[in-house]
């Protein structure tokens, strides 16, 4: 059967992607400085091999033949995903794929040093090359798909999403988010919050992180935790690689960073193993992926009952100081305060960081702005949304994130789509299991993850995003549930 040939072909692609993922993890965590040029060339070569495999002429023949074969519903869904990935890959010439991989590796590697040095002048030329190549990707994809350039990039991360839909969502947020930020910060003003007193040795932070990962159900037989400049979750479902970063002066951000990445990892580890190596067995979208990490970090990790659960572990490693009491941890982790760094932002101000980046990358891809315009526009938007300025502070402004360095334009909206999805899932879960705090206090934390496994993880990409949300929550994605969650947690409504 042609369908069986397609499945075998996909397994080969998956194995090459496995190697690429581990090479990328090593580049970010273990590789010596001097190895970057050779690694970049090797990874670019691997990308070309992958591209050739993905666009092999016989794949189109197999797809056409398989469409006439008798297939199960799951096989039909897999065939749909195979066709989508094949069509996507065929839109780009191999030399463009290689050039973007090389430019991305160069830009990302230099960014590690240039960000520390606040060196926008050195960073900008590398980013300009990545943007130039990414615009070519967007143009080719847009022309083939009959959509606008940014829609073509969005489709890589959020199948079915468009600028029109995103603008509607973000316009809804814009009607209430600034007022909510102001109301919550005023409400919290003057609140007595004790700051934990360090130092907090890295080895103890790591030990704490590993313990909490265990509580959340991470499978250490199929994954590990390491350190990188920018936290991420990579690898493959059978070998998931998490990273975080540590600061001796505080442990708060690294611990929640670990919980966040563990949410990604649980999703990967919970995907259906029978479909490993097939597109339908992969995560539905980056927004759904972010929903799992943000559910883990925000809906669960910042919940008072969960903070009470992990408080004894924190005190074991860092002492019995008053700042580590559960009530203070709750105030500490749920403090709303506009800040520069997206990955450290609270969940109320976080969407503002995403909307800022969305507007910039949308306009970059569609040629309305240039790289040289980014610092000034970034500062303007930060002052508008959060009332703080990044003028001259590139390190904490437009150079803080890694995503643009490799051409991942179209990715940032996934963060807020993920936050919306996580909130909607929480209310659906509570309809089925009861209030989350009561579930945690009853010692039934695994039940929460069993629910997610049933509703999200095991569904993989067999359903569209809309269909996935309907079967899990009863409706398609709505910003209503994020607003309800934030007002409930921070204003007691």
C-alpha positions in Angstrom: 0.0 0.0 0.0 1.2 3.5 -0.8 0.0 4.7 2.6 2.4 2.2 4.3 5.3 3.6 2.1 4.4 7.0 3.4 4.5 5.9 7.0 7.9 4.3 6.5 9.1 7.5 4.8 7.9 9.6 7.7 9.7 7.4 10.2 13.0 8.2 8.3 12.2 11.9 8.5 11.5 11.6 12.2 14.9 10.0 12.8 16.7 12.8 11.0 14.7 15.3 13.0 15.7 13.5 16.1 19.4 14.0 15.3 18.8 17.7 14.4 17.0 18.2 17.7 19.8 16.7 19.8 22.5 18.6 17.8 20.5 21.8 18.5 20.3 21.0 22.2 24.0 20.3 22.4 24.8 23.6 20.6 22.9 25.5 23.2 24.1 23.6 26.3 27.4 21.7 25.9 29.2 22.8 22.7 32.5 24.7 23.2 32.6 28.2 21.7 35.0 27.2 18.9 32.7 24.4 17.6 30.0 26.7 16.3 31.1 27.2 12.7 31.5 23.5 12.1 28.3 22.7 13.9 26.4 25.3 11.9 27.7 23.7 8.7 26.8 20.2 9.9 23.3 21.3 10.9 22.7 23.1 7.6 23.8 20.0 5.8 21.3 18.0 7.9 18.6 20.5 7.1 19.3 20.1 3.4 19.1 16.3 3.7 15.8 16.6 5.6 14.4 19.0 2.9 15.4 16.5 0.2 13.7 13.7 2.0 10.6 15.8 2.7 10.3 16.9 -0.9 11.1 13.6 -2.7 9.1 13.4 -5.9 7.8 9.9 -5.1 6.0 11.3 -2.0 3.5 13.1 -4.2 2.7 9.9 -6.0 2.3 7.9 -2.8 -0.1 10.6 -1.4 -2.2 10.5 -4.6 -2.4 6.7 -4.5 -3.1 6.6 -0.7 -6.1 8.9 -1.1 -7.8 6.1 -2.9 -7.0 3.4 -0.3 -9.2 2.3 2.5 -7.9 3.9 5.7 -9.0 4.3 9.3 -10.0 7.7 10.6 -6.6 8.1 12.3 -4.8 7.0 9.1 -6.8 9.6 7.2 -5.8 12.3 9.7 -2.2 11.2 9.3 -2.4 11.4 5.6 -3.8 14.9 5.8 -0.9 16.0 8.0 1.6 14.2 5.7 0.2 16.1 2.7 0.3 19.4 4.6 3.9 19.0 5.6 4.9 17.8 2.1 3.2 20.8 0.5 4.9 23.2 3.0 8.4 21.7 2.3 8.0 21.8 -1.5 7.4 25.6 -1.4 11.1 26.3 -0.5 14.2 25.6 -2.6 17.0 23.7 -0.9 19.5 26.6 -1.2 17.1 28.9 0.7 16.7 26.3 3.5 20.5 26.0 3.8 21.1 29.7 3.7 18.5 30.4 6.4 19.9 27.6 8.6 23.5 29.0 8.3 22.3 32.6 8.9 20.3 31.5 11.9 23.1 29.6 13.5 25.5 32.6 13.0 23.0 35.0 14.4 22.0 32.9 17.4 25.6 32.1 18.3 26.6 35.8 18.1 23.5 36.8 20.1 24.7 34.9 23.2 27.7 37.3 23.4 26.2 40.4 21.9 23.2 40.4 24.3 25.5 40.4 27.3 27.4 43.3 25.8 24.2 45.3 24.9 25.7 45.3 21.3 22.8 46.2 19.0 25.2 47.6 16.4 26.9 44.2 16.2 23.6 42.2 16.3 21.6 44.1 13.7 23.5 43.0 10.6 23.1 39.4 11.5 19.4 39.9 12.1 19.0 41.8 8.9 20.3 38.7 7.0 17.9 36.4 8.8 15.0 38.8 8.1 16.0 39.1 4.4 15.9 35.3 4.0 12.7 35.0 6.2 10.9 37.5 4.0 11.8 35.3 1.0 10.4 32.3 2.8 7.2 34.3 3.6 6.9 35.5 0.0 7.3 32.1 -1.6 4.8 30.5 0.9 2.3 33.4 0.5 2.3 33.2 -3.2 1.8 29.4 -3.2 -0.9 29.5 -0.5 -2.7 32.6 -1.7 -2.4 34.4 1.6 -0.6 37.4 3.0 3.1 36.9 4.0 2.6 36.9 7.7 -0.3 34.4 7.4 2.1 32.1 5.5 4.5 32.2 8.5 1.7 31.8 11.0 0.7 28.6 9.3 4.0 27.0 10.2 3.1 27.2 13.9 -0.7 27.7 14.0 -2.5 25.8 11.2 -5.8 27.6 10.5 -4.8 30.9 12.2 -4.6 34.2 10.3 -3.8 37.9 10.9 -7.5 38.7 10.7 -8.3 36.2 13.5 -5.3 37.3 15.6 -6.2 41.0 15.3 -9.7 40.2 16.6 -8.3 38.4 19.6 -5.7 41.0 20.4 -8.2 43.9 19.9 -10.4 42.2 22.4 -7.5 41.9 24.9 -6.6 45.6 24.2 -10.1 46.7 25.4 -9.6 45.3 29.0 -5.9 44.3 29.5 -4.4 47.8 30.2 -7.2 48.6 32.7 -6.7 45.2 34.4 -2.9 45.8 34.7 -3.6 49.2 36.3 -6.3 47.9 38.6 -4.2 44.9 39.8 -1.0 46.9 40.3 -3.0 49.5 42.3 -4.6 46.8 44.4 -1.2 45.2 45.2 0.5 48.5 45.9 2.0 48.5 49.4 1.4 44.8 49.9 3.9 43.3 52.3 5.9 40.8 50.3 9.1 39.4 51.8 12.0 38.8 49.5 13.8 35.5 50.0 17.3 36.0 51.2 20.1 34.2 49.3 22.5 33.2 48.1 20.7 30.2 46.5 23.4 27.8 45.3 22.9 26.5 41.8 23.2 22.8 42.9 20.4 23.3 45.4 18.3 25.1 42.9 18.8 22.2 40.5 18.0 19.6 43.2 14.8 21.5 44.0 13.8 21.7 40.3 14.3 18.0 39.9 12.1 17.2 42.9 9.3 19.4 41.6 9.6 17.9 38.1 9.1 14.5 39.8 6.0 15.8 41.5 4.6 16.9 38.2 5.3 13.5 36.7 8.2 14.0 34.4 9.7 10.7 33.1 13.4 10.9 33.8 14.0 7.7 31.9 13.1 9.7 28.8 14.5 13.1 29.4 16.9 15.4 31.4 17.4 18.9 32.7 20.4 21.1 31.7 21.4 24.8 31.5 21.3 27.2 28.6 21.3 30.9 27.9 17.6 30.8 27.0 15.3 28.1 28.6 13.7 25.7 26.2 12.3 22.2 25.8 13.6 20.2 22.8 14.5 16.7 21.8 11.8 14.1 20.9 9.1 12.4 22.9 11.4 9.5 23.9 14.3 11.8 24.8 13.0 15.2 26.0 15.6 17.8 26.8 14.7 20.7 29.2 16.9 23.6 30.0 16.8 26.5 32.5 19.1 29.2 33.7 20.1 30.0 37.3 20.8 33.1 39.4 22.5 32.7 42.8 20.6 35.8 44.0 17.1 34.3 43.5 15.5 31.0 42.8 11.9 32.1 42.0 12.3 32.5 38.2 14.4 29.4 37.6 11.9 27.2 39.5 8.9 28.4 37.6 11.0 28.2 34.4 11.6 24.5 35.1 7.8 24.0 35.8 7.0 25.8 32.5 9.4 23.6 30.5 8.1 20.5 32.3 4.7 21.3 31.0 6.1 21.2 27.5 7.8 17.9 28.3 4.8 16.2 29.8 2.9 17.0 26.5 5.7 15.4 24.5 6.0 12.4 26.7 2.2 12.0 26.7 1.8 11.9 22.9 0.6 8.5 21.6 3.6 6.2 21.3 1.9 4.1 18.7 2.1 7.1 16.4 5.7 8.1 17.1 7.4 9.3 14.0 4.1 10.2 12.2 2.9 13.8 11.8 -0.6 13.0 13.3 1.3 11.8 16.4 2.9 15.2 16.9 1.7 18.2 19.0 -1.3 20.0 17.4 0.3 23.5 17.2 2.7 25.7 19.1 -0.3 27.4 20.8 -1.5 24.1 22.1 2.1 23.3 23.2 2.3 26.6 25.0 -1.0 25.9 26.7 0.5 22.9 28.3 3.5 24.7 29.6 1.4 27.7 30.8 -1.2 25.5 32.3 1.7 23.8 34.3 3.3 27.1 35.3 0.4 29.5 35.7 -2.8 27.6 36.2 -1.1 25.0 38.4 2.3 26.3 39.5 1.0 29.6 40.8 -2.1 28.1 42.5 -2.0 28.6 46.3 -2.6 24.9 46.9 0.4 23.9 44.7 2.6 26.5 46.3 1.7 25.0 49.7 2.6 21.5 48.3 6.1 22.5 47.2 6.8 24.9 50.1 8.3 22.2 52.3 10.7 21.2 49.4 11.8 24.9 49.1 12.4 25.2 52.8 14.4 21.9 52.8 16.9 23.4 50.4 16.9 27.1 51.4 16.0 27.2 55.1 13.0 28.1 57.1 13.0 31.9 56.6 9.6 33.7 56.8 9.8 34.6 53.1 9.4 30.9 52.2 6.1 30.5 54.0 3.3 29.4 51.6 1.3 32.7 52.0 4.3 34.7 51.1 5.2 32.5 48.2 1.7 33.0 46.9 2.1 36.8 47.1 5.6 36.5 45.6 4.6 34.4 42.6 1.4 36.3 41.9 2.9 39.8 42.1 2.0 41.9 39.1 4.7 44.3 38.1 5.5 45.6 34.6 9.0 44.6 33.7 11.4 44.3 30.8 11.8 40.6 30.4 9.0 38.5 28.8 10.1 35.1 30.2 10.0 36.6 33.8 6.7 38.5 33.3 3.7 37.8 35.4 0.6 36.4 33.7 -1.3 39.7 33.7 1.4 41.7 31.9 2.6 38.8 29.7 0.1 39.2 26.9 1.4 42.8 26.4 4.9 41.5 25.7 3.4 39.1 23.1 1.3 41.7 21.3 4.3 44.0 21.1 6.4 41.3 19.4 3.5 40.2 17.2 3.0 43.7 15.8 6.7 44.1 15.1 7.2 40.7 13.4 4.1 41.0 11.4 5.2 44.4 10.0 8.8 43.1 9.5 7.6 40.2 7.4 5.3 42.4 5.3 8.0 45.1 4.7 6.4 47.9 6.6 9.3 48.3 8.9 13.0 47.4 8.8 15.4 46.0 11.4 16.8 49.4 12.1 13.4 50.6 13.2 13.0 47.9 15.9 14.7 49.6 18.9 12.6 52.8 18.7 9.3 51.0 18.0 10.1 48.5 20.8 10.5 51.4 23.2 7.3 53.1 22.1 5.3 50.0 22.5 6.8 49.2 25.9 5.9 52.7 27.1 2.4 52.3 25.7 1.6 48.9 27.2 3.7 48.8 30.4 4.8 52.4 31.1 8.5 51.6 31.0 11.3 52.6 28.6 13.9 50.5 26.9 15.7 53.4 25.2 19.3 52.3 24.8 18.7 49.1 26.8 18.8 46.6 24.0 19.8 43.7 26.3 16.5 43.9 28.2 14.6 45.2 25.1 14.7 44.0 21.6 17.7 41.6 22.1 16.2 39.6 25.0 14.6 36.8 23.0 16.1 34.1 20.8 13.2 33.4 18.4 14.0 35.9 15.7 17.7 34.9 15.5 16.8 31.7 13.6 13.9 33.1 11.6 11.0 31.9 13.8 8.7 34.7 12.7 5.1 33.8 13.4 5.8 32.0 16.6 5.2 34.7 19.2 1.3 34.8 19.0 1.4 31.1 20.2 2.3 32.3 23.7 -0.9 34.3 24.2 -3.0 31.8 22.3 -1.5 29.2 24.7 -2.4 31.3 27.8 -6.0 31.6 26.5 -6.1 27.9 25.9 -4.7 27.1 29.3 -7.3 29.2 31.0 -10.1 27.6 29.0 -8.8 24.1 29.8 -8.7 24.9 33.5 -12.3 25.8 33.7 -13.3 22.7 31.7 -11.1 20.6 33.9 -12.8 22.0 37.0 -16.2 21.2 35.6 -15.1 17.5 35.4 -12.9 17.1 38.5 -13.8 19.9 40.9 -12.0 23.1 41.9 -8.2 22.6 41.3 -7.2 23.6 44.8 -9.4 20.9 46.3 -8.0 18.3 43.8 -4.4 19.2 44.8 -5.2 19.2 48.5 -6.8 15.8 48.2 -3.5 14.4 46.9 -5.0 13.9 43.4 -2.4 15.9 41.4 -2.0 12.9 38.9 -5.7 13.2 38.1 -5.1 16.6 36.6 -2.5 15.3 34.3 -4.6 12.2 33.4 -7.3 14.6 32.3 -4.9 16.6 30.1 -3.5 13.3 28.7 -7.0 12.2 27.7 -8.2 15.5 26.4 -5.1 16.9 24.8 -1.9 14.8 24.8 -3.4 11.6 23.3 -5.3 13.5 20.7 -2.0 14.7 19.2 -2.8 16.1 15.7 -5.7 13.9 14.8 -8.1 16.9 15.2 -7.9 20.5 14.0 -7.2 23.0 16.8 -10.8 24.1 16.8 -12.1 20.5 17.0 -9.6 19.7 19.7 -10.9 22.6 21.8 -14.5 21.7 21.3 -14.0 18.1 22.4 -12.0 19.3 25.4 -14.0 22.3 26.6 -17.2 22.4 24.6 -16.3 25.5 22.5 -13.7 27.0 20.3 -11.0 29.2 21.7 -12.3 32.4 23.5 -10.4 35.2 25.3 -13.3 35.3 27.8 -11.8 32.5 29.9 -8.4 34.2 30.2 -10.1 37.4 31.4 -12.3 35.4 33.8 -9.2 33.6 35.2 -7.1 36.7 35.7 -10.0 38.7 37.3 -10.7 35.7 39.6 -7.2 35.2 40.7 -6.0 38.8 41.0 -9.2 40.7 41.8 -11.2 38.0 43.6 -14.2 38.4 41.2 
